[in-house]
Amino acid sequence: MTDTVLAVLNQPSRDAAAHDPSADAYTWAKPLEEHLQVQDLGAIRGDGVFETITVVDGRPQALEPHLARFVRSAAMLDLPAPDLDAWRQAIEAVCARLDPVHEAFAKTVMTRGVEGSGRPTGWVYAAPSGDQSAARTEGIAVVTLDRGYRHDVERTSPWLLQGAKTLSYAVNMAALREAERRGADDALFVSTDGYVLEGTRANLVMSVDGRFVTPRTDIGILAGTTQADVFRFAEGEGIATSYELLTLADLEAADALWLLSSVRQAAPIRSVNGVTRSMDLAMTERINDFLLSREQ
């Protein structure tokens, strides 16, 4: 057992030319030792994809939806299709080897590999999560930031890879730093034509007249695995759900707001651009209880 566990995939993709069915799926590695070649395109160009998976009591949650999104992101980047059997084995192995903690996470990463090699690089690591209780019980402050694209960018400019979970997170991290400079905890992106999109690392869900509403996923945002499970919770509670085009006016009129993500789970929004918002803390607790008790 250990605090951080790393497994390097021996054959990250199911490319028939490179695949050896007799090879082990992964090799254990020491997290603080050197593993990535300096010419790896994931390091020098952010050319790769990743997933972050909630782990509760050693059990990876929403594993299959995460793997499905991993495959979709890889396809959007024209990467080789991930070998899901190998990735699944590695994820389950690092979760089992991690020190016993209630909440942790596992991160899968696949890059295009060293330029010219034609062979992707892949690894999975797991570590305990930080304490998220303040965000879940006290709420978070957000600011809205212009993303610089229209809401239909995914259709008009697919090469911008909006909607793929890529390693190219420099813009997201710059937006997060800008939010912090403005005294907030996170940012909520808005399109140039006025539609609400997503957080820097999270999806938005709004409570509107007894319904749960989230931005449509065909407008260049990442389809959220946690958001999908919150909608599953809502439907089980008899709460209607909807994917819609949402404006800043809709955001202002909503009864309650949450940012949803792996690790943090459901964080109620206590203010937007410095304006205090109502929080439904009782519903937040019910949502987080559901998310942390998922069996799959």
C-alpha positions as CSV (number, residue, x, y, z in Angstrom):
1,M,0.0,0.0,0.0
2,T,1.2,3.5,-0.7
3,D,0.1,7.2,-1.0
4,T,0.6,7.4,-4.8
5,V,0.5,4.5,-7.2
6,L,1.7,4.5,-10.8
7,A,1.2,1.9,-13.5
8,V,2.7,2.4,-17.0
9,L,0.7,0.8,-19.8
10,N,2.8,-1.6,-21.9
11,Q,0.4,-1.3,-24.9
12,P,-1.9,1.6,-24.5
13,S,-3.7,1.2,-27.8
14,R,-5.3,-1.8,-29.5
15,D,-3.4,-1.1,-32.8
16,A,-3.1,-4.6,-34.3
17,A,0.4,-3.8,-35.6
18,A,1.8,-3.1,-32.1
19,H,-0.4,-5.4,-30.0
20,D,1.0,-8.5,-28.4
21,P,-1.8,-10.4,-26.7
22,S,0.8,-12.2,-24.5
23,A,2.2,-9.1,-23.0
24,D,1.3,-7.8,-19.5
25,A,-1.2,-4.9,-19.6
26,Y,1.0,-2.7,-17.4
27,T,4.2,-2.4,-15.4
28,W,4.5,-1.0,-11.9
29,A,6.6,2.1,-11.6
30,K,7.9,4.4,-8.9
31,P,6.0,7.7,-9.1
32,L,9.0,10.0,-8.3
33,E,11.4,8.4,-10.8
34,E,11.8,9.4,-14.5
35,H,9.5,7.7,-16.9
36,L,8.5,10.2,-19.7
37,Q,10.9,10.8,-22.6
38,V,11.6,14.5,-23.1
39,Q,10.4,14.2,-26.7
40,D,7.0,12.8,-25.8
41,L,4.4,14.9,-27.6
42,G,2.2,14.9,-24.5
43,A,4.9,16.9,-22.7
44,I,6.0,19.2,-25.5
45,R,2.7,19.8,-27.3
46,G,0.0,18.7,-24.9
47,D,-0.9,16.1,-27.6
48,G,-2.9,13.6,-25.6
49,V,-6.0,12.8,-23.6
50,F,-6.8,12.1,-20.0
51,E,-9.6,11.2,-17.5
52,T,-9.8,11.7,-13.8
53,I,-11.9,9.1,-12.0
54,T,-13.3,9.3,-8.5
55,V,-12.3,6.4,-6.2
56,V,-14.3,5.7,-3.1
57,D,-13.0,3.1,-0.6
58,G,-10.8,1.6,-3.4
59,R,-13.6,1.4,-6.0
60,P,-13.4,3.5,-9.2
61,Q,-16.7,5.2,-9.9
62,A,-18.4,5.7,-13.3
63,L,-15.5,3.7,-14.8
64,E,-17.2,2.7,-18.0
65,P,-18.5,6.2,-18.8
66,H,-15.0,7.5,-18.2
67,L,-13.5,4.9,-20.5
68,A,-16.1,5.6,-23.1
69,R,-15.2,9.4,-23.0
70,F,-11.5,8.5,-23.1
71,V,-12.1,6.6,-26.4
72,R,-14.2,9.5,-27.8
73,S,-11.5,12.0,-26.9
74,A,-8.8,9.9,-28.5
75,A,-10.8,9.6,-31.7
76,M,-11.3,13.3,-31.8
77,L,-7.4,13.7,-31.7
78,D,-6.9,10.9,-34.3
79,L,-5.1,8.9,-31.7
80,P,-5.1,5.1,-31.8
81,A,-8.0,3.5,-30.0
82,P,-7.2,2.8,-26.4
83,D,-7.0,-0.9,-25.4
84,L,-9.8,-0.7,-22.9
85,D,-9.1,-4.1,-21.3
86,A,-5.5,-3.0,-20.6
87,W,-6.7,0.4,-19.2
88,R,-9.4,-1.2,-17.1
89,Q,-6.9,-3.7,-15.6
90,A,-4.4,-0.9,-14.8
91,I,-7.1,1.3,-13.2
92,E,-8.4,-1.4,-11.0
93,A,-4.9,-2.4,-10.0
94,V,-3.7,1.1,-8.9
95,C,-7.0,1.5,-7.0
96,A,-6.4,-1.8,-5.2
97,R,-2.8,-0.9,-4.4
98,L,-3.5,2.5,-3.0
99,D,-3.4,3.1,0.8
100,P,-7.0,2.7,2.3
101,V,-8.6,6.1,2.1
102,H,-12.3,7.0,1.8
103,E,-11.8,9.4,-1.2
104,A,-9.1,9.2,-3.9
105,F,-8.8,9.6,-7.6
106,A,-7.2,7.7,-10.5
107,K,-5.9,9.6,-13.6
108,T,-5.5,8.0,-17.0
109,V,-3.2,9.6,-19.5
110,M,-2.5,8.7,-23.1
111,T,-0.2,10.7,-25.4
112,R,0.8,10.4,-29.0
113,G,4.2,9.3,-27.8
114,V,7.6,10.3,-29.1
115,E,7.4,12.0,-32.4
116,G,7.9,9.6,-35.3
117,S,7.6,6.5,-33.1
118,G,4.0,5.7,-34.0
119,R,3.5,4.3,-30.5
120,P,1.4,6.1,-27.9
121,T,2.5,6.5,-24.3
122,G,0.1,5.6,-21.5
123,W,0.0,5.5,-17.7
124,V,-2.4,5.5,-14.8
125,Y,-1.8,6.9,-11.3
126,A,-3.9,7.1,-8.2
127,A,-3.6,9.2,-5.1
128,P,-5.8,10.4,-2.2
129,S,-8.0,13.4,-2.8
130,G,-7.7,16.6,-0.9
131,D,-10.4,17.7,1.5
132,Q,-13.3,18.9,-0.5
133,S,-15.7,19.5,2.5
134,A,-15.5,23.3,2.4
135,A,-16.5,23.5,-1.3
136,R,-19.4,21.1,-0.7
137,T,-20.8,22.7,2.4
138,E,-19.9,26.4,2.2
139,G,-20.1,26.8,-1.6
140,I,-17.8,28.4,-4.1
141,A,-17.6,31.8,-5.7
142,V,-17.4,31.9,-9.5
143,V,-16.9,34.6,-12.2
144,T,-18.0,34.4,-15.8
145,L,-15.3,34.7,-18.4
146,D,-15.6,35.0,-22.2
147,R,-14.1,31.8,-23.9
148,G,-13.6,33.6,-27.2
149,Y,-15.7,31.2,-29.3
150,R,-19.3,31.1,-30.5
151,H,-21.5,28.4,-29.0
152,D,-21.5,26.5,-32.3
153,V,-17.7,26.2,-32.5
154,E,-17.7,22.4,-32.2
155,R,-19.7,22.2,-35.5
156,T,-18.0,25.1,-37.4
157,S,-14.4,24.4,-36.2
158,P,-13.9,20.8,-35.1
159,W,-10.1,21.1,-35.3
160,L,-10.3,23.3,-32.1
161,L,-11.2,20.0,-30.2
162,Q,-13.8,21.6,-28.1
163,G,-15.5,18.8,-26.3
164,A,-12.4,16.6,-26.1
165,K,-10.7,16.0,-22.8
166,T,-7.1,16.9,-23.9
167,L,-3.9,17.5,-22.1
168,S,-3.9,21.1,-23.4
169,Y,-5.3,22.7,-20.3
170,A,-3.2,25.8,-20.3
171,V,-6.2,28.0,-21.1
172,N,-8.3,26.4,-18.4
173,M,-5.6,27.0,-15.8
174,A,-5.1,30.6,-17.0
175,A,-8.8,31.1,-16.6
176,L,-8.7,29.6,-13.1
177,R,-5.8,32.0,-12.1
178,E,-7.8,34.9,-13.5
179,A,-10.8,33.8,-11.4
180,E,-8.5,33.8,-8.3
181,R,-7.2,37.2,-9.1
182,R,-10.8,38.4,-9.1
183,G,-11.3,36.8,-5.7
184,A,-13.3,33.8,-6.9
185,D,-12.7,30.0,-6.6
186,D,-13.5,29.1,-10.2
187,A,-14.6,30.5,-13.6
188,L,-17.6,29.8,-15.7
189,F,-17.0,30.1,-19.5
190,V,-19.5,32.0,-21.7
191,S,-19.5,32.0,-25.5
192,T,-19.0,35.2,-27.5
193,D,-22.7,35.0,-28.4
194,G,-23.8,34.9,-24.8
195,Y,-24.4,31.3,-24.0
196,V,-23.3,29.7,-20.7
197,L,-20.8,26.8,-21.3
198,E,-18.9,25.1,-18.5
199,G,-16.4,25.6,-15.7
200,T,-12.6,25.3,-16.0
201,R,-12.8,21.7,-14.8
202,A,-16.5,21.2,-14.2
203,N,-20.0,21.1,-15.6
204,L,-22.8,23.5,-14.6
205,V,-26.2,22.3,-13.3
206,M,-29.0,24.7,-12.4
207,S,-32.2,24.2,-10.5
208,V,-35.0,26.0,-12.3
209,D,-38.6,25.8,-11.1
210,G,-38.0,22.3,-9.7
211,R,-36.1,21.0,-12.7
212,F,-32.4,20.3,-13.2
213,V,-31.0,21.9,-16.3
214,T,-27.5,21.8,-17.8
215,P,-26.0,23.3,-21.0
216,R,-26.3,21.2,-24.1
217,T,-23.3,19.1,-24.8
218,D,-23.2,19.9,-28.6
219,I,-21.9,23.4,-28.0
220,G,-18.2,22.6,-27.6
221,I,-18.2,21.5,-23.9
222,L,-17.2,18.3,-22.3
223,A,-20.0,15.9,-21.6
224,G,-19.7,15.3,-17.8
225,T,-19.7,11.9,-16.2
226,T,-20.6,13.4,-12.8
227,Q,-23.3,15.6,-14.4
228,A,-24.8,12.5,-16.0
229,D,-24.9,10.7,-12.7
230,V,-26.6,13.7,-11.0
231,F,-29.3,13.6,-13.7
232,R,-29.6,9.9,-12.9
233,F,-30.1,10.8,-9.2
234,A,-32.6,13.5,-10.1
235,E,-34.7,11.2,-12.3
236,G,-34.8,8.6,-9.5
237,E,-36.1,11.4,-7.2
238,G,-38.8,12.4,-9.7
239,I,-37.0,15.6,-10.7
240,A,-37.2,16.5,-14.4
241,T,-33.9,17.1,-16.3
242,S,-33.1,18.9,-19.4
243,Y,-30.2,19.9,-21.7
244,E,-30.7,23.4,-23.0
245,L,-29.1,26.5,-24.5
246,L,-28.7,28.7,-21.5
247,T,-27.9,32.4,-21.3
248,L,-26.6,34.7,-18.6
249,A,-30.2,35.7,-17.9
250,D,-31.1,32.1,-17.3
251,L,-28.1,31.8,-15.0
252,E,-29.3,34.8,-13.0
253,A,-32.9,33.5,-12.8
254,A,-31.9,30.0,-11.6
255,D,-33.0,29.0,-8.1
256,A,-29.7,27.2,-7.3
257,L,-26.4,26.5,-9.1
258,W,-23.7,23.7,-8.9
259,L,-20.4,23.0,-10.5
260,L,-20.0,19.2,-10.8
261,S,-16.8,17.3,-11.3
262,S,-14.8,14.2,-10.3
263,V,-13.0,14.7,-6.9
264,R,-14.9,17.8,-5.8
265,Q,-18.3,16.2,-6.8
266,A,-21.2,18.8,-6.3
267,A,-20.1,22.3,-5.2
268,P,-22.9,24.8,-4.7
269,I,-22.2,28.2,-6.1
270,R,-22.6,30.9,-3.5
271,S,-21.9,33.9,-5.7
272,V,-21.5,34.8,-9.4
273,N,-19.4,37.9,-10.3
274,G,-19.7,39.0,-6.7
275,V,-23.5,38.7,-6.5
276,T,-24.6,36.4,-3.7
277,R,-26.7,33.4,-4.8
278,S,-29.0,31.1,-2.9
279,M,-27.7,27.7,-2.2
280,D,-29.7,24.5,-1.7
281,L,-27.4,22.9,0.8
282,A,-29.9,20.1,1.7
283,M,-30.1,19.1,-2.0
284,T,-26.3,19.4,-2.2
285,E,-25.9,16.9,0.6
286,R,-28.3,14.5,-1.0
287,I,-26.5,14.8,-4.3
288,N,-23.1,14.2,-2.8
289,D,-24.3,11.3,-0.7
290,F,-25.5,9.7,-3.9
291,L,-22.3,10.4,-5.8
292,L,-20.1,9.0,-3.1
293,S,-22.2,5.8,-2.8
294,R,-22.2,4.9,-6.5
295,E,-21.4,1.2,-7.1
296,Q,-20.3,1.7,-10.7
